[in-house]
């Protein structure tokens, strides 16, 4: 549960200002790019912690772990009721925020 809370915080904090305003208005859409950035940051923290413990990983393992972490984060956010909007697709909420 704590990991999910951290992921949510990362996703929300990585949103642009308009996205945070939309989130406050109950917009449940997140840009896939923002989720990817949050996932990469969180995965980097995991790798940093592992390196401090002396653990090392091959580049291929890091790459596959990063992809797996991103996909898992998307699934968790979707299960929590968020819609992950692919890159290049206009979010429905962004128009509502711009008109306010």
DRENSE-423208 format. One record per residue (C-alpha): residue in one letter; x, y, z. Coordinates in Angstrom, 1 decimal. Each point is the difference from the previous one (the first is absolute). Example, Ala and Ser with C-alpha at 12.3 -4.5 7.8 and 13.67 -1.06 7.14 Angstrom:
BEGIN
<r><residuo>A</residuo><xx>12.3</xx><yy>-4.5</yy><zz>7.8</zz></r>
<r><residuo>S</residuo><xx>1.4</xx><yy>3.4</yy><zz>-0.7</zz></r>
% end
This chain:
BEGIN
<r><residuo>X</residuo><xx>0.0</xx><yy>0.0</yy><zz>0.0</zz></r>
<r><residuo>X</residuo><xx>2.8</xx><yy>2.4</yy><zz>0.8</zz></r>
<r><residuo>X</residuo><xx>1.6</xx><yy>-0.6</yy><zz>-3.4</zz></r>
<r><residuo>X</residuo><xx>-3.3</xx><yy>0.9</yy><zz>-1.7</zz></r>
<r><residuo>X</residuo><xx>-0.2</xx><yy>3.2</yy><zz>2.1</zz></r>
<r><residuo>X</residuo><xx>3.5</xx><yy>1.0</yy><zz>-1.1</zz></r>
<r><residuo>X</residuo><xx>-0.8</xx><yy>-0.7</yy><zz>-3.6</zz></r>
<r><residuo>X</residuo><xx>-3.2</xx><yy>2.1</yy><zz>0.2</zz></r>
<r><residuo>X</residuo><xx>2.0</xx><yy>2.9</yy><zz>1.5</zz></r>
<r><residuo>X</residuo><xx>2.6</xx><yy>-0.2</yy><zz>-2.7</zz></r>
<r><residuo>X</residuo><xx>-2.6</xx><yy>-0.1</yy><zz>-2.7</zz></r>
<r><residuo>X</residuo><xx>-1.9</xx><yy>3.0</yy><zz>1.4</zz></r>
<r><residuo>X</residuo><xx>3.2</xx><yy>2.0</yy><zz>0.7</zz></r>
<r><residuo>X</residuo><xx>1.2</xx><yy>-0.6</yy><zz>-3.6</zz></r>
<r><residuo>X</residuo><xx>-3.1</xx><yy>1.5</yy><zz>-1.5</zz></r>
<r><residuo>X</residuo><xx>0.2</xx><yy>3.5</yy><zz>-1.5</zz></r>
<r><residuo>X</residuo><xx>-1.9</xx><yy>2.7</yy><zz>1.9</zz></r>
<r><residuo>X</residuo><xx>-3.1</xx><yy>-0.4</yy><zz>-2.2</zz></r>
<r><residuo>X</residuo><xx>0.0</xx><yy>-3.8</yy><zz>0.7</zz></r>
<r><residuo>X</residuo><xx>0.1</xx><yy>0.6</yy><zz>3.7</zz></r>
<r><residuo>X</residuo><xx>-2.9</xx><yy>2.5</yy><zz>-0.2</zz></r>
<r><residuo>X</residuo><xx>-2.0</xx><yy>-2.6</yy><zz>-2.0</zz></r>
<r><residuo>X</residuo><xx>0.9</xx><yy>-2.6</yy><zz>2.6</zz></r>
<r><residuo>X</residuo><xx>-1.4</xx><yy>2.2</yy><zz>2.7</zz></r>
<r><residuo>X</residuo><xx>-3.2</xx><yy>0.3</yy><zz>-2.0</zz></r>
<r><residuo>X</residuo><xx>-0.3</xx><yy>-3.8</yy><zz>0.0</zz></r>
<r><residuo>X</residuo><xx>1.5</xx><yy>-0.5</yy><zz>-3.4</zz></r>
<r><residuo>X</residuo><xx>1.2</xx><yy>-3.6</yy><zz>0.1</zz></r>
<r><residuo>X</residuo><xx>2.2</xx><yy>0.2</yy><zz>-3.1</zz></r>
<r><residuo>X</residuo><xx>3.8</xx><yy>-0.3</yy><zz>0.1</zz></r>
<r><residuo>X</residuo><xx>2.3</xx><yy>0.5</yy><zz>-3.0</zz></r>
<r><residuo>X</residuo><xx>1.9</xx><yy>-3.2</yy><zz>-0.8</zz></r>
<r><residuo>X</residuo><xx>3.2</xx><yy>2.2</yy><zz>-0.3</zz></r>
<r><residuo>X</residuo><xx>-0.5</xx><yy>1.2</yy><zz>3.6</zz></r>
<r><residuo>X</residuo><xx>-0.5</xx><yy>-3.5</yy><zz>1.3</zz></r>
<r><residuo>X</residuo><xx>3.1</xx><yy>-1.1</yy><zz>-1.9</zz></r>
<r><residuo>X</residuo><xx>2.1</xx><yy>2.8</yy><zz>1.6</zz></r>
<r><residuo>X</residuo><xx>-1.4</xx><yy>-0.8</yy><zz>3.5</zz></r>
<r><residuo>X</residuo><xx>0.8</xx><yy>-3.7</yy><zz>-0.6</zz></r>
<r><residuo>X</residuo><xx>3.5</xx><yy>0.7</yy><zz>-1.1</zz></r>
<r><residuo>X</residuo><xx>0.6</xx><yy>2.2</yy><zz>3.0</zz></r>
<r><residuo>X</residuo><xx>-1.3</xx><yy>-2.6</yy><zz>2.4</zz></r>
<r><residuo>X</residuo><xx>2.0</xx><yy>-2.8</yy><zz>-1.7</zz></r>
<r><residuo>X</residuo><xx>3.1</xx><yy>2.1</yy><zz>0.1</zz></r>
<r><residuo>X</residuo><xx>-0.5</xx><yy>0.3</yy><zz>3.8</zz></r>
<r><residuo>X</residuo><xx>-0.4</xx><yy>-3.8</yy><zz>0.2</zz></r>
<r><residuo>X</residuo><xx>3.3</xx><yy>-0.5</yy><zz>-1.9</zz></r>
<r><residuo>X</residuo><xx>1.8</xx><yy>2.6</yy><zz>2.1</zz></r>
<r><residuo>X</residuo><xx>-1.1</xx><yy>-1.8</yy><zz>3.2</zz></r>
<r><residuo>X</residuo><xx>1.1</xx><yy>-3.3</yy><zz>-1.4</zz></r>
<r><residuo>X</residuo><xx>3.4</xx><yy>1.4</yy><zz>-1.0</zz></r>
<r><residuo>X</residuo><xx>0.5</xx><yy>1.3</yy><zz>3.5</zz></r>
<r><residuo>X</residuo><xx>-0.4</xx><yy>-3.6</yy><zz>1.2</zz></r>
<r><residuo>X</residuo><xx>2.6</xx><yy>-1.1</yy><zz>-2.5</zz></r>
<r><residuo>X</residuo><xx>-2.3</xx><yy>-1.6</yy><zz>-2.4</zz></r>
<r><residuo>X</residuo><xx>0.8</xx><yy>0.2</yy><zz>-3.7</zz></r>
<r><residuo>X</residuo><xx>-2.1</xx><yy>-0.7</yy><zz>-3.1</zz></r>
<r><residuo>X</residuo><xx>0.7</xx><yy>-0.6</yy><zz>-3.6</zz></r>
<r><residuo>X</residuo><xx>-1.2</xx><yy>2.8</yy><zz>-2.4</zz></r>
<r><residuo>X</residuo><xx>-2.5</xx><yy>-2.4</yy><zz>-1.6</zz></r>
<r><residuo>X</residuo><xx>-1.5</xx><yy>-0.8</yy><zz>3.5</zz></r>
<r><residuo>X</residuo><xx>-0.3</xx><yy>3.7</yy><zz>0.8</zz></r>
<r><residuo>X</residuo><xx>-1.7</xx><yy>0.6</yy><zz>-3.3</zz></r>
<r><residuo>X</residuo><xx>-2.6</xx><yy>-2.8</yy><zz>0.4</zz></r>
<r><residuo>X</residuo><xx>-0.6</xx><yy>1.0</yy><zz>3.6</zz></r>
<r><residuo>X</residuo><xx>-0.7</xx><yy>3.6</yy><zz>-1.0</zz></r>
<r><residuo>X</residuo><xx>-2.5</xx><yy>-1.1</yy><zz>-2.6</zz></r>
<r><residuo>X</residuo><xx>-1.6</xx><yy>-2.4</yy><zz>2.5</zz></r>
<r><residuo>X</residuo><xx>-0.2</xx><yy>2.7</yy><zz>2.6</zz></r>
<r><residuo>X</residuo><xx>-1.7</xx><yy>2.4</yy><zz>-2.4</zz></r>
<r><residuo>X</residuo><xx>-2.6</xx><yy>-2.6</yy><zz>-1.1</zz></r>
<r><residuo>X</residuo><xx>-0.7</xx><yy>-0.9</yy><zz>3.6</zz></r>
<r><residuo>X</residuo><xx>-0.4</xx><yy>3.7</yy><zz>1.0</zz></r>
<r><residuo>X</residuo><xx>-2.5</xx><yy>0.5</yy><zz>-2.9</zz></r>
<r><residuo>X</residuo><xx>-2.0</xx><yy>-3.0</yy><zz>1.1</zz></r>
<r><residuo>X</residuo><xx>-0.1</xx><yy>1.2</yy><zz>3.6</zz></r>
<r><residuo>X</residuo><xx>-1.1</xx><yy>3.5</yy><zz>-1.1</zz></r>
<r><residuo>X</residuo><xx>-2.7</xx><yy>-1.5</yy><zz>-2.2</zz></r>
<r><residuo>X</residuo><xx>-1.2</xx><yy>-2.2</yy><zz>2.8</zz></r>
<r><residuo>X</residuo><xx>-0.2</xx><yy>3.1</yy><zz>2.2</zz></r>
<r><residuo>X</residuo><xx>-2.4</xx><yy>1.6</yy><zz>-2.5</zz></r>
<r><residuo>X</residuo><xx>2.4</xx><yy>2.1</yy><zz>-2.1</zz></r>
<r><residuo>X</residuo><xx>0.0</xx><yy>0.1</yy><zz>-3.8</zz></r>
<r><residuo>X</residuo><xx>3.5</xx><yy>0.0</yy><zz>-1.5</zz></r>
<r><residuo>X</residuo><xx>-0.2</xx><yy>2.1</yy><zz>-3.2</zz></r>
<r><residuo>X</residuo><xx>2.5</xx><yy>-0.9</yy><zz>-2.7</zz></r>
<r><residuo>X</residuo><xx>2.5</xx><yy>2.5</yy><zz>-1.2</zz></r>
<r><residuo>X</residuo><xx>-1.4</xx><yy>2.1</yy><zz>-2.8</zz></r>
<r><residuo>X</residuo><xx>-3.7</xx><yy>-0.4</yy><zz>1.1</zz></r>
<r><residuo>X</residuo><xx>-1.7</xx><yy>3.1</yy><zz>1.3</zz></r>
<r><residuo>X</residuo><xx>-1.2</xx><yy>-0.4</yy><zz>3.6</zz></r>
<r><residuo>X</residuo><xx>-3.7</xx><yy>0.8</yy><zz>0.5</zz></r>
<r><residuo>X</residuo><xx>0.8</xx><yy>1.9</yy><zz>3.2</zz></r>
<r><residuo>X</residuo><xx>2.4</xx><yy>2.4</yy><zz>-1.4</zz></r>
<r><residuo>X</residuo><xx>-2.7</xx><yy>2.0</yy><zz>-1.8</zz></r>
<r><residuo>X</residuo><xx>-2.0</xx><yy>0.3</yy><zz>3.2</zz></r>
<r><residuo>X</residuo><xx>3.0</xx><yy>1.4</yy><zz>1.9</zz></r>
<r><residuo>X</residuo><xx>0.8</xx><yy>2.5</yy><zz>-2.8</zz></r>
<r><residuo>X</residuo><xx>-3.5</xx><yy>1.4</yy><zz>0.0</zz></r>
<r><residuo>X</residuo><xx>0.0</xx><yy>0.7</yy><zz>3.8</zz></r>
% end
